[in-house]
Amino acid sequence: MKKSSMKFGLILVLIVFAIVPVLILGVVGTFTIVSYTDNTRLGELSDVSLSKAGMVHTVFEGYQAQATALAKMSTVISSAKGRNQVGAEDIKAVANNNSDIYDVLVLDAQGKVITSAQTKQDNSTFENFDAENMPAVSGIVSWQKYGDLTDAFFVSHEIYQNPEEKTGGLLGYVCLIISPQADSALMTALGGSYLDGSARLALIDADGNAINSDGKGTVMKASEVDSGISSNVSNIVSHVHTATTDKDVANNVYTDKSGKYAFAAGAVPNAPSWRWVGISDTASFSSFSSRTNIIAWIVVVGSALVASAIGFIIINRFVSKMHDMLKKMNNITLEDGFSSMRFDTKNDRSELGMIQSSFNEFLDEVNLSSQRYRTLASLADNMLFEWDFHKETMYCSDNLLAKFDINPEIATLQNGRFLDGLMNEEDSDRYKHDMPKLLKSKTKFTSEYQLMAKSGATIWVSLSATCITDRVGETLRVIGVLTDIDNEKKMEMQLTERASFDFLSQLYNRSTFTRMLQNEIEQRGGKKICVMFIDVDDFKFINDRYGHTVGDEVIRYVADTIRTKVDDRGGFAGRFGGDEFVLCFTDQSDIANAEQIAMDTIDQLYVGYTTTDGMLINVRASIGIAYCPEHTEDVTELLSFSDTAMYFVKKNGKTNYHVYVAEDSESGEYIDPEGF
């Protein structure tokens, strides 16, 4: 490994485990600071706005106190009761002494104006009268009878015969028309900015009409209010409930930060239509949090740089020493599979020196294990090989190289240049299929193959192999053992072959023929199969007249004759014992001509043969035929049906053939009186 690449890797580790966490901390801190500063700023907006709202409350209390005082004056009570202008001078005095009051009205219970300080609504119904719910303090309403008055609200109070007890019946109402002009007490209470000039206090009624929402003392209808404020009016009205005491006001403050504005709002006591609203531009929030974040990021970045510098110095010193160690390790050479060099650790007592000493001990153990392994391999009869996946190298024992033509330098586990290159096509394909299964299962594997030896002979070997894996299950090596089993295998095959054939006829015996027929049926697909059952006619007579020696010659003659019908055509023949023979046809053209083949066989056998004593013997035979799947797909039934068809011929004159039909099975079993 190069020094630069190692240093790069360690620096990458430094970035991942040092700088990245600091950056993550900075990002998380940024969001935390933004959230904290927003909450702090909203809290400050709420507190200051609540304080200024107290002045607004005082102004509204003054309006309501004046309306209450007028409603209790005897002249006003008399005016409402007598529906005359007895208290007109008192009313005018109140209007003249308070510039906030545009007009003072005395109404009867039906809303008709009895007395007016400006006399502009005398003898008419109060244009904003609400008989069902006359508000103590109205919102901003429109006025028609005051030509010079655009937007104002009114404060009302009931007039009773006995005002202290509120008895004697409702006589009418006192109404103060309040015009929030620039020099009014209300505008004075609302005026001014706070929070570094970014906030102002406004009043908003339930309909969205606003006073001082622009910070300039302007009275605006709902349609004129800034959209960023008007879109939040419904939230403000719904979240802020009517407050009646100072305690209710303090506990009923709503804050929100939406779009370009932040809000703090509350109810005005005894004025259900109004909400005080502190309005601040959110840009001031961002500015405040940005200043805080800049300071935090300076600290974070500075910390990251200091940590990186310290880490880089440590890594650089470590990498330099590690590079020297790797350089020495790269110079180690391999001789006969083990290291011939060692680290010089006499004067090095550092941690790396301890690592080098441990590595020297490890090399000594490897050397010892390698020599032990090679010694055992040379003493054993078995031939060994080992494939190293990391180094992609093949080790072969000396006896393996002596017996087979293998070049370990170019060989791999499966590339046509190792064992599979010494096999026939069938075994090679099986070997190439077995190796991936071994690597996948990672369990011991055993199989048998034929290999071409250096002598040119093909010999049987047994291959046993297993995988050596690391702690996570990845294959490191494949170790295999080859055993020469040629003699044992050939002897086994001879015994198997002998056990499969009838000694006299050299045809398959009953069990072998039945097994092979079963395989043909299972693998036939959509093809047909034909079974032909042959029985020699009057075989007992031949044995009795000419002797068993001639009888054996007849058996061999029949076997040789019927063998010619299936050899090299995919079929096979067998002897079931005595004079019974069976043929299996798989060639579809032969099956189509099975009856003609049966007749030809009968004719050919009848031509006969000359015995060793010079006698001509004509052989007669009866043949039964059955088809799969036409008659059945069961092996036992197929043989039984062909046998039954043959018995049908026996019962009906012999020396002929017959194709099985279902009625044959109902006619009863034929017993050959001359059977063997």
N, C-alpha and C positions, 0 to 999 in steps of 0.2 A: 504494500500500500504506500502511495506517495505521501510525503510529508504534507504537501498542500491540501490534498484531499482529506487527510485525517484532520488537519486543522479546520478545514471547512466544515467537516461533520461535527466537530466539537463546538465550533462557533454556532452552528445551527441548533445544537442542543442548548447552548447558552441563550439563544434567541427564544427558543420554545419555552424553556423553564425559568428564564429570568425576565427578559424584556416583555414577552407576551403577557405574563401575569400582571406586570406593572401597567401595561397598556389597558388590560381588561379592568384593572382596579381604577385606572383613570376614567375609563368610559362609564363604569358603574358609578364612580364618584360624581361624574358630570351629571348623570341623570338624577342622582341623589341630591346634588346641590341645586339643580333646577327645581326639583320637587320641593326641597326645603325652602328655597328662596321664594318660590311661588306661594307656599303656605304662609311664610313669614310676611310677605308683601300683602297677601290677602288679609291676614290678621291685622296688620297695621292699617290697611284701608278701612277695615271694619271698625277698629277702635276709634280712629280719628273721625270717621263719618258718623259714628254713634254719638260722639261728643258734640259735633256740630249740629246733629239732629236734635239735641237737647234745646238749642237756641230756637230751632224751628217750632218745637213743642211749646216753648214759652210764648212765642208769638201767637200760635193758634189758641193757647189758653187765654191770652189777652183779648182776642176777638170774641171768644165764647163768653168771657167774663163781662164784656161790654153788652153783649146781647142779653145776658142773664140780668144785668143791672137794669137795662131798659124795660125788660119784661116785668120787672117788679115795681117800676115807678107807677104811682097812682094815676098820674095824668095819662100814661100809656094804657093802663087798665081801663080807665074811664073812656078813652078814645075808642078802644076795641069794643067795650061794652055798649057805648052809645053810638058807635059807628060814626064818629065825628072827628074833627081835627083838634081836639082839646090839647094834646101833647105835642103839637107840631113844633113849637119853639124848642122843647127839650130834645126832640129828635134832630133838629137842625144843628143844635149846639154840639151834639155828639159827632155828627158828620164833619162839622167845621174844625173840631179839635183833633181829629185823627185823619191825616192825609191818606192813610191806607183805605179808609172807608169812602167809597164813591157815592153811596146813597144808603139811607136808612128808611125802611118801610115798616108800616104797621098794617097787618092783614087781618081780615076777619077769618072765621073758621073755614069759610069756603074759598079762601085765597084772594078775595077782592081787596084791592089796595084802599085803605082808609086814609092813611097819611103817608106822605113821601117827602124826604128832606129836599129833593129836587123838584118835586111836584110833577115829574114826567110820567108817573104811572098812576096818578090819582083817578079814582072811580073806575079803574079797570082791574081785570084779574091778573094776578102776578104771573108773568109768562113762564116761569119755571116752577110753578106750584105743583106739588104732588100730594093729593088729598090722602092717599093711602100710606105714604111713607115720606114725610117731609124730613129731609136729612138735616142733622145738626150742622154738618159741614159738607157742602156739595163739592163735586169735581168741577173742572173747567166746563162752563156751559156757554151757549151762544145767546146773544141779546139782540133784540130787534127794536125795543122801545128806547134804548139809549143809543143814539146814532154815533156818538163819539166813543162808545165803549165796545171793544172787540172781544177780548177774552178775560173773564173774571169768574169768581166763584162767590157763593154766599154762605153766611152763617145764620142759622135760625134758632129761635127759642120759643117755646109755647107761652101763651099768655093765659093765666087762670084768674078767676075771681079772687081766690085766695092763693097767691103764688107760693107761699111757704109750704102749705099743705098740699098744693096742687089740687084744690077742690073748687067747687062752685061751677064746674063746667069749663070746657075749652072755649075761650073767647076769640083766640086768633094767634098770630105769630108776629114776632119781631124778626126782620131780615136785614142783615148787614151785607151790602154788596161790596166785596173786597176786590180792589183792582191792584194786582201785584206789579206796581210801577217800579222803576229803577231805584227810587228813593224810599220805597216802602220798607217797613220793618221786616217784612218777610224776605224781600230781596237782600236786605242787609244781612239777615241770618244765613241766607244761602250763598252770599257772595264770597269771593276769594277762592284760591286754590291751595292745595296742600300735597304732601308727598312729592316734594321737589317740583311742584307745579304741574304734575301729571294728573291730579285728581280734582274733581269738583263735586259739590253736593247739589242734587236736583230733587224736585218733587214730581211724582208721576201719579195720576189718578187711575182709577180702575179701567178707564177707557183708553189709556195710553197717552193722554194729553200730558205735557211735561212743562215744568218751569225750571229754567236754568240748566237744561240738559246739555246745552252747548257751552256752558260756563260764562255766557255773556248776559245773563239775566233775561233771556228771551222766553216769552210764553208761546208754546207751540202746540198746535193740534196734533193728534196722533199721526196723521198722514205726513206731517212735516218733520217729525223726529227722525234722526239718523237711523238708517235701517239696522245697523249693528246694535243699536239700543232697543229699537221698537220690537225686534225679533225676540228679545228676552223679556219683554214686558209681561207676557202671559206667565212665564216662569216666576217672575218676581211677585206678581199678584197672587199666584196660586200657592207659593211657598211661604209668603209672609201673611200671617193671620192678624186680625185686628187686635191691637194692644190697648188696654185701658189704664194700665198703671206703668210706672217707671220700671218696675220689676219685670213686667211682661215685655216691655221694649228691650231690656237687656238680654232677655232669654229668647228673643225672636228675631235674630239677625241671620239673613240669608246671604251667602257668598257664592260667587261663581266666576269662572274665567272662560270666556267663550269668544272665539274670533279675535277681533282687535281690541276688545274691551274686557275689563274685569269689573265686577259689581260687588257692592256690599249694600244690603237693603234691609229696611225694617218698617214697622207700622208707626204712624203718627197717632199717639193716644187721643181718644175721643174724636178722631177724624177718620172714620172707616173708609172713606173714598181715597185716602192719600197714603202713599208710601214714600219715605225718604230713600234716596238711592245715591250712594257714593259711586262715581264713575271714574275709572282710571284707564289710560291707554296701556295695553299689554306690552307695548314697546318699552315702557319703563321697567317692566318686570324682566324682559330679556336683557336690557342694559345692566340691570343690577346683578342678575345671575352671571352675565358674561364677565363682568369685572371679577366676581368671585371665582369663576371657572378659570380665568386666566392665571390667577394666583395659584390655584390648585394644580393646574397643568404645568406651571413653572416648577413647582415642587416635584410633581410626578416625573417629568422629563429629566429634571436634574438628578433625581434618584436613580432613574433608569441608566443615565449616562455614567454616573459614578459606579453603579453596580456592574455595568458592561465593561468599563475600563478595568476594574478589579478582576472580573472574571476573565477578561482577555489576557491579562498578565499571567494569571494562574494557569490558564489553558496553554498559553504559549510555552511556559516553562515545562509543563507536563508533556506537551506534544514533542518538544525538542528531545527530551529523554526517551520518550516512547519511540520516536523515529529512529534514534540510534539503536535501540533494541531491535526494531523490526529490520533495520539494515543488516544487523548481524544475523538475524534469523534467516533472511533471504540468502545469505552467503553459505548457509549450511547445505552440504551436498548429501546425496543418498548413495550409499554403496551396498549393493546386495539387499536393498529394501530397508536399511536402517541408517540412522544418522552417524556420521563418523566425526562430527565436530561437536564441541561443547562451549558454553559461555565461560569466559574468564570472570569469576566472581570473587577473587581473593581480596580485592581492595574496595569492593562495592557493598556497603552495608545498608544501602537505601532500600525503599520498598521495591523498586524495580530490580535491585540486586537479589532480593529474596525471591522475586518472581522468576528470575533467570536461574537461580539455584534449583527451584522446584522444577523448572523446565528441563534442566540437566538430568535430574532424577527421573523425570518422566521419559526422557530419551533412553536412559539406561534400561528402564523397565520394558520399553518398546523393543529395544535391541534383544533383550533376553526372551521376550515373548515370541519375537519373530524367529529367533534361532530354534526355540522349542517347537514352534509350529512347523517349520521347514523340516526339522528332524523327524517329527512324527509322520509328516507327509511322505518322506522318502522311505520310511520303514514299512508303511502300510501298503497292502495290495491294491486298495482302492485308489482311484485317480481323483484328485481334488482340483477344484477351480474356485476362484473368488473374483467377483465383480465389484469394484469400488465406484459408487455413484458420484461421489464428490470429485475424485481424480479422473474418473472415466478410464480406469485401467483394469486390465484383466491379468490375474495371476493363475498360472497352470502348474501343477506339480510335474516333476521330471518324468514320471512314468506315463502321465497323460500325453505329454509332448512326444515321448518315445513311441507311443502306440498310434497316435492320430496326427494327421498333418494340420496343425493349428499354429497360427502366428499370433501370439498374445498382444503384440504391438498394435495390430490393426483390428483385433477382435473386440466385439462388444457383446452384450448379453443376447441381442437379437438383431442381427444385421446381415445374415447370410454368410458371415465369415467365421462363425464359431461352430457350434455343434450342428445347427440347422443346415450349414453348408455341406455337411457330410452325410445327410439323410436323403432318402428318396422323397418324392414330392408329397406323398401322403403323410409320412412322418414329419416332414418339415412344416407342413401346414398345422399339424396337431401341436408341434413344439411351439410354434409362433402363437398359437391360441392358448397354450398352457402357461407361458411366461407372464402375460398380463394378468391372468387369474392369480398366479403366485404373488405378484407385486400388489394386487388389490387385497387379497385375503391375508397376506403376510403370515401364513401358517405353513407348516411343513408340507412339501409336495413330493410325490413319487410317481414316476411313470417309466415305461419301457419303450426304447426306440432301437432301430437298426442303424449303425454307423459304418461308414466306409473306413477301414483301417489303412495304414500306410502300405501294408502288404497287398492291398487290392481286394481283400476279403471283406464281406459284409458280416458284421458280428452284432449280436444283441447285447445291449447294455441296459442296466437299471440306473435311472437318474433320480437322486434324492437331493432336494434343495430347500433352503429356508432363508428367511429374510432377517437381517440384523437391523433393528430400528433404534432411533434416538428416543429421548424421553417424551417427545410429543407424537411419536408414532411414525415419523418420516423414515423411509427406508435408506439406510446408509450402505449396506452391502448385501449381496446375495452369495451365499456359500453353498457349493454343490459337491456331491460325491458321485462318481461314475463307477459302477461295478460290472465287470465282465460276466454276463450270465448266458453266453452263447451256447455252451454245452447243455446247460440245464434247460434253456428255452427250446432248443431243437429237439431234445428228448421229450419234453412236454408236448411239443407239437406233433411228434411222431405218435405218441401215445394217444393224443386226442384224435388224430387222423384215423388210427386203427380202431378206436372205439366208435367211430362214426360210420364205418363201412361194414357191410356184410362180407365175411371172409371168402365165401365161395364165389359169389357173383361180382364182387368188387363194386357193388352199388350201395347207395345209402341204406342203412338199416332203418327199421320202423321209427325209432325215436328221432333220429336225425332227419329223416324225410318229413316227419310230422312237424318238427320245429321249423324247418326251412319253409314248409308250406304255410305255417302260421305267419312267418315274417312276410312272405309274399302277399298274403291277404291283407295284412296290416298296412303294407306300403303300396298297394296296388293303385290307389287313387281312383280314377274312373275306368280303369282297364279291367278286362275279364281275365279269368283264370280257368283253365280246364284240367280236370283230373281224369286219368284213364286207368282203370283197374283191369289187369290181365291175369287170367288163370289158365294154365296149360291143361288141355283136355286129356283125360285118360293117362295122367302121369303115373298113377299107381301101376297101371298095366305095363308101362315102359320099365319101371323099376323091377317089377316082378319077372318080366320076360328077359330083360337084358342085363339086369343087375344094377346095383347102386353106382358103380363106376360110370356106366353109360348115363344113368340118371343125373349124375353130377355134370357130365358133359352137356346134357340137354339144358340144365340150368344155366351153364356158362354161355351156351349158344343163344338162348333166349335173352340173357343179359346183354350180350354183345349186339344183338339185333336191335333191341329197343334203345340201347344207348345211342345208336346212330340217329335216332329220331329227335334227340334233345341236345346232343353235343353242339357247342358253338351257336346255340340259338336261344340261350337264356333259360332253358328248362332244365329239369333234372329227373333222375329215376331212382327207384329204390326197390328192395326186395323185402316183403313182409314176412317171409318164411315159407318153406315148402316150395310150391310152384306158383306163388302169388307175387305179382310184380305191380308196381304203381309208377305212373309217369305224371309229371306236372308240366303243363305247357303255359308259358307266359308270353310268347311271341303271338301277337294278335292275328297274323296271317295263318299261323299254325292252328290257332284256336278256331278260326273260321273254317279251316279244312280238317278239323279233328276227325270227322267221320271217314274221310278219304284216307287219312293217316292210319286210322284203325284198320281199314280194309287192306291197305298196303302192308301193314304189319302182319296181318293174318296170312296174306298171300306169301310174303317173304319167309315166314316161319314154315309154311307148308312145303316150300321148295326143299327144306330139310338140309341135313349135313351128313357127311360120311364119318363114321366113328373110326377110331384107331384100328379097329378090326376089319374095316372095309365095308361096314353095313351102312346103307342109306336109311336115315330115320326122318320121316316127315312129321313135323311138330304141328299139332293143331292147338288153337287157343280161342278162348271166349273173352270178349272185352266189354266192360261197362264204362259209360261216359257220364260225367256230371260237371256242371258249370257253376262258377261263382261270378257274380252274385245271383244268377238266374235261379238256381236251386236253393242256395244257402250261402251265408258268409261265415258259417261255423266250420272249423276244421274237421271236427269229429263227424258232423253230419255230412260234409262234402265227401269224405272217404266212405262213409256208410252208404250214401246214395250211389256212388260209383260201384261199390261192391254189390249193392242190391240190383243195379242194372246188369252187372255181369252174371248174377245168379238167374236173372230173367232169361239170358241167352242159354245158360246151362239147361234150364227147364224146357227150352223150346228148340232143341236140336243141336246146340253147341256150335263151335267154329263159326262165330259171327260176332257182331257188335250190336249194342243197344244203348240209346240215350235215355237216361233216367226220366221217368214221369212219376207223378205222385201215386198213381195206382199200383206201381211196382211194390211199394212198401206195404200194401194191403193184401198182397197175394201170398204172404207167408214166406218164411226163410227156406232157401233151397239147401238141401244137404247132399253133397256130392258123395255118392257111394264109393267112388274111386279116389276120393280126396286123400292127400298125402298126410 
